[in-house]
């Protein structure tokens, strides 16, 4: 498959959509990003890299980090993890308090904010140096030391994170998190502030396309665990637009309000896109379109 030629076609197909969407205004630091940026990077099952545009430029991965934290927590807890978070799509905004109250403090899935905070709480309880150990885990997945937290983004999230603070305190009131609220929030804000490139994301998520093994043959998850997290990305990875992504793209994946999207074609490739301008659901306009064109052009999806 000549992905470079396909990327050229995707670039032409995206031109009618470059003015669509808006940069996230929920975190001040994210609003400073150049809205014209776009990049895509694909790593195939033979270890070949294909890149286009701003694929080597760092950006804040935001909620994409929730897959990393879930993978690490899954290593510690196995199937017992589902006693603390569910596996169902929420059908509500990712920062909703209403559903959490109705369901008595158990988050619907680990990719909404409340669920990610429970996962953060699990990691804090199991890691000796949580932020450092989590960062090293991501570096191992990407096979590079050049991945860091953006402290300015983390601080920016903290300054405006009133709803996240409300969620964390609500979870604490139900006994759903065990550690101190401020510690959980600090970890959560830092994990979301991770900066990576499309290439680093594609490489770090390759184990989802390779039955749990990284490109360097490091085992991260079992084949069964990999299948389960791929299923979660398929049903819950795009906030309350997961059904739309499954319908148009047909791949498991995860988005973030920094404009990044990661998608997986098991046994074939991992692909990351970045386009900062978001649609009304909080997903990258150009990223969603690019991946739809990719699976249409290649006639390859999981369905």
C-alpha positions as CSV (number, residue, x, y, z in Angstrom):
1,X,0.0,0.0,0.0
2,X,1.5,3.3,-1.1
3,X,0.4,5.5,1.8
4,X,2.4,8.5,0.6
5,X,0.3,8.7,-2.5
6,X,-2.8,8.3,-0.4
7,X,-1.7,11.2,1.9
8,X,-1.4,13.4,-1.1
9,X,-5.0,12.6,-2.1
10,X,-6.1,13.2,1.5
11,X,-4.4,16.6,1.4
12,X,-6.4,17.6,-1.6
13,X,-9.6,16.2,-0.1
14,X,-9.2,18.2,3.1
15,X,-8.9,21.6,1.3
16,X,-12.7,22.4,1.5
17,X,-12.7,21.8,5.3
18,X,-9.6,23.9,6.4
19,X,-11.7,26.8,7.6
20,X,-14.1,24.6,9.6
21,X,-14.0,24.3,13.4
22,X,-12.5,26.3,16.2
23,X,-9.5,25.8,18.5
24,X,-10.5,24.7,22.0
25,X,-11.1,27.7,24.3
26,X,-11.5,25.6,27.4
27,X,-7.8,25.7,28.3
28,X,-6.1,29.0,27.6
29,X,-2.7,27.5,26.6
30,X,-4.3,25.5,23.9
31,X,-5.8,28.6,22.3
32,X,-2.3,29.8,21.4
33,X,-1.7,27.0,18.8
34,X,-1.5,27.9,15.1
35,X,-4.9,26.7,13.7
36,X,-3.5,26.0,10.3
37,X,-1.4,23.1,11.4
38,X,-2.1,19.6,10.1
39,X,0.0,16.4,10.3
40,X,-0.5,12.6,9.8
41,X,1.8,9.7,10.5
42,X,1.2,6.0,9.9
43,X,3.3,3.0,11.1
44,X,2.4,-0.2,9.3
45,X,2.8,-3.8,10.4
46,X,6.1,-4.1,8.6
47,X,7.6,-1.3,10.6
48,X,7.5,1.3,7.7
49,X,6.8,5.0,8.5
50,X,4.7,7.3,6.4
51,X,4.4,11.0,7.2
52,X,2.7,14.1,5.9
53,X,2.5,17.8,7.0
54,X,3.3,18.8,10.6
55,X,3.7,15.2,11.8
56,X,6.9,15.9,13.7
57,X,5.6,18.9,15.6
58,X,4.8,18.5,19.3
59,X,1.2,19.1,20.6
60,X,-0.8,18.5,23.8
61,X,-2.3,15.1,23.5
62,X,-4.9,15.7,26.2
63,X,-7.4,12.9,26.5
64,X,-5.4,10.5,24.3
65,X,-3.3,10.1,27.4
66,X,-6.3,8.3,29.0
67,X,-5.4,5.2,26.9
68,X,-1.9,5.2,28.3
69,X,-3.0,5.5,31.9
70,X,-5.7,2.8,31.4
71,X,-3.1,0.4,29.9
72,X,-0.8,0.9,32.8
73,X,-3.6,0.4,35.4
74,X,-4.8,-2.7,33.5
75,X,-1.3,-4.2,34.1
76,X,-1.8,-3.7,37.9
77,X,-5.5,-4.7,38.3
78,X,-6.5,-6.9,35.4
79,X,-10.2,-7.5,35.1
80,X,-10.8,-6.2,38.6
81,X,-10.4,-2.7,37.1
82,X,-14.0,-2.9,35.8
83,X,-15.3,-2.9,39.4
84,X,-14.3,0.7,39.6
85,X,-15.1,2.0,36.1
86,X,-17.6,0.8,33.5
87,X,-17.2,-0.1,29.8
88,X,-20.3,1.5,28.3
89,X,-20.5,4.6,26.1
90,X,-21.7,7.6,28.1
91,X,-23.9,9.4,25.5
92,X,-23.2,12.6,27.5
93,X,-20.4,15.2,27.4
94,X,-17.1,14.0,28.7
95,X,-17.2,16.3,31.8
96,X,-20.8,15.6,32.8
97,X,-21.7,15.5,36.5
98,X,-25.3,14.4,36.0
99,X,-24.6,10.8,34.9
100,X,-22.1,10.4,37.7
101,X,-24.7,11.3,40.3
102,X,-27.4,9.1,38.8
103,X,-25.0,6.1,38.7
104,X,-23.8,6.6,42.3
105,X,-20.2,7.5,41.6
106,X,-19.1,4.8,39.2
107,X,-18.0,6.4,35.9
108,X,-19.6,5.0,32.8
109,X,-16.2,4.3,31.1
110,X,-12.5,5.2,31.6
111,X,-12.3,7.8,28.8
112,X,-14.7,10.4,30.2
113,X,-13.1,12.7,32.7
114,X,-14.5,11.0,35.8
115,X,-13.4,7.6,34.6
116,X,-9.9,8.9,33.9
117,X,-9.7,10.3,37.4
118,X,-10.5,6.9,38.9
119,X,-7.7,5.4,36.7
120,X,-5.4,8.2,37.9
121,X,-6.3,7.3,41.5
122,X,-5.4,3.6,40.8
123,X,-2.0,4.6,39.4
124,X,-1.2,6.9,42.3
125,X,-1.9,4.0,44.6
126,X,0.3,1.6,42.7
127,X,3.2,3.7,41.5
128,X,6.1,4.8,43.7
129,X,6.6,8.1,41.8
130,X,3.4,8.4,39.9
131,X,4.1,11.3,37.5
132,X,7.7,10.2,36.8
133,X,6.7,6.5,36.4
134,X,3.9,7.3,34.1
135,X,6.1,9.5,31.9
136,X,8.7,6.7,31.7
137,X,6.0,4.3,30.7
138,X,4.9,6.5,27.7
139,X,8.6,7.0,26.8
140,X,9.0,3.2,26.7
141,X,6.0,2.9,24.4
142,X,7.3,5.6,22.0
143,X,10.9,4.3,22.3
144,X,12.2,7.8,22.9
145,X,13.2,9.9,26.0
146,X,12.1,13.1,24.2
147,X,8.6,13.2,25.7
148,X,7.7,15.6,28.5
149,X,4.9,17.2,30.4
150,X,4.1,20.8,29.4
151,X,4.0,22.5,32.8
152,X,2.4,25.6,31.4
153,X,-0.5,23.6,30.0
154,X,-0.9,21.6,33.3
155,X,-1.0,24.9,35.2
156,X,-3.5,26.4,32.7
157,X,-5.7,23.4,33.2
158,X,-5.5,23.7,36.9
159,X,-6.5,27.4,36.9
160,X,-9.6,26.8,34.9
161,X,-10.4,23.2,36.1
162,X,-13.4,24.0,38.2
163,X,-15.6,21.3,36.7
164,X,-12.8,18.7,36.9
165,X,-12.4,19.7,40.6
166,X,-16.1,19.2,41.1
167,X,-16.0,15.8,39.4
168,X,-13.0,14.7,41.6
169,X,-14.7,15.9,44.8
170,X,-18.0,14.2,43.7
171,X,-16.1,10.9,43.1
172,X,-14.4,11.3,46.5
173,X,-17.9,11.8,48.2
174,X,-19.0,8.4,46.7
175,X,-15.7,6.7,47.8
176,X,-14.7,6.2,44.2
177,X,-11.2,7.6,44.6
178,X,-9.0,6.8,47.6
179,X,-6.3,9.4,47.4
180,X,-6.4,13.1,48.2
181,X,-8.4,15.0,45.6
182,X,-5.6,17.6,44.9
183,X,-3.1,14.8,44.3
184,X,-5.4,13.0,41.8
185,X,-6.1,16.3,40.0
186,X,-2.4,17.2,39.8
187,X,-1.6,13.8,38.2
188,X,-4.6,14.1,35.9
189,X,-3.7,17.6,34.7
190,X,-0.1,16.5,34.0
191,X,-1.0,13.3,32.1
192,X,-3.2,15.4,29.8
193,X,-0.4,18.0,29.3
194,X,1.9,15.4,27.7
195,X,3.3,16.7,24.4
196,X,3.9,14.3,21.6
197,X,4.2,14.3,17.8
198,X,2.1,12.3,15.4
199,X,5.0,10.0,14.8
200,X,5.5,9.4,18.5
201,X,1.8,8.7,19.0
202,X,1.7,6.3,16.1
203,X,4.7,4.4,17.5
204,X,3.5,4.5,21.1
205,X,0.1,3.0,20.1
206,X,1.5,0.3,17.9
207,X,1.0,-2.4,20.5
208,X,-2.8,-2.0,19.9
209,X,-2.2,-3.1,16.3
210,X,0.3,-5.8,17.2
211,X,-1.5,-8.0,19.8
212,X,0.0,-6.1,22.8
213,X,3.6,-5.9,21.7
214,X,5.5,-2.7,20.8
215,X,7.5,-2.4,17.6
216,X,10.5,-3.4,19.7
217,X,8.7,-6.6,20.8
218,X,8.1,-5.4,24.4
219,X,4.9,-6.9,25.8
220,X,2.6,-4.3,27.2
221,X,-0.8,-6.2,27.3
222,X,-2.0,-9.7,26.7
223,X,-3.8,-10.4,23.4
224,X,-7.1,-10.5,25.3
225,X,-6.4,-7.2,27.1
226,X,-5.5,-5.6,23.8
227,X,-8.7,-6.7,22.3
228,X,-10.7,-5.3,25.1
229,X,-9.1,-1.9,25.1
230,X,-9.4,-1.7,21.3
231,X,-13.2,-2.4,21.8
232,X,-13.3,0.4,24.4
233,X,-11.6,2.8,22.0
234,X,-14.1,1.8,19.3
235,X,-17.2,2.5,21.5
236,X,-16.0,5.3,23.8
237,X,-12.9,6.9,22.3
238,X,-14.5,10.0,20.8
239,X,-16.7,11.5,23.5
240,X,-20.3,11.4,22.4
241,X,-19.3,11.2,18.7
242,X,-18.0,7.7,19.0
243,X,-20.8,6.3,16.9
244,X,-20.2,8.8,14.2
245,X,-16.5,7.9,14.1
246,X,-17.3,4.1,13.9
247,X,-19.8,4.8,11.1
248,X,-17.5,7.0,9.0
249,X,-14.0,5.7,9.8
250,X,-14.5,2.2,11.2
251,X,-11.4,2.0,13.4
252,X,-10.9,2.0,17.1
253,X,-9.2,5.2,18.4
254,X,-9.0,8.1,20.8
255,X,-9.2,11.8,20.4
256,X,-8.1,14.8,22.5
257,X,-9.1,18.5,22.6
258,X,-5.5,19.4,21.6
259,X,-6.6,18.3,18.1
260,X,-4.9,14.9,18.1
261,X,-6.5,11.6,17.0
262,X,-5.0,8.1,17.2
263,X,-6.5,5.2,15.3
264,X,-5.7,1.5,15.0
265,X,-6.2,-1.1,12.3
266,X,-5.3,-4.3,14.2
267,X,-2.6,-6.3,12.5
268,X,-2.2,-3.5,9.9
269,X,-1.2,-0.1,11.2
270,X,-1.5,2.6,13.8
271,X,-2.1,6.2,12.5
272,X,-2.0,9.6,14.3
273,X,-3.4,12.9,13.0
274,X,-3.2,16.4,14.4
275,X,-5.4,19.3,13.4
276,X,-6.1,21.9,16.2
277,X,-9.5,23.1,15.0
278,X,-12.3,21.1,16.6
279,X,-16.0,20.4,15.8
280,X,-18.8,21.0,18.3
281,X,-18.1,17.6,19.9
282,X,-14.5,18.4,20.6
283,X,-12.9,16.3,17.9
284,X,-10.5,17.5,15.2
285,X,-12.3,18.4,12.0
286,X,-9.4,17.7,9.7
287,X,-8.3,14.6,11.7
288,X,-11.8,13.0,11.5
289,X,-12.0,13.8,7.7
290,X,-8.5,12.5,7.0
291,X,-9.2,9.2,8.7
292,X,-12.5,8.8,6.9
293,X,-10.7,9.4,3.6
294,X,-7.9,7.0,4.6
295,X,-10.3,4.1,5.2
296,X,-12.4,4.9,2.2
297,X,-9.4,5.2,-0.1
298,X,-7.7,2.0,1.2
299,X,-11.1,0.2,1.5
300,X,-9.8,-1.1,4.8
301,X,-11.6,-0.8,8.1
302,X,-12.3,-3.4,10.9
303,X,-15.8,-3.9,9.5
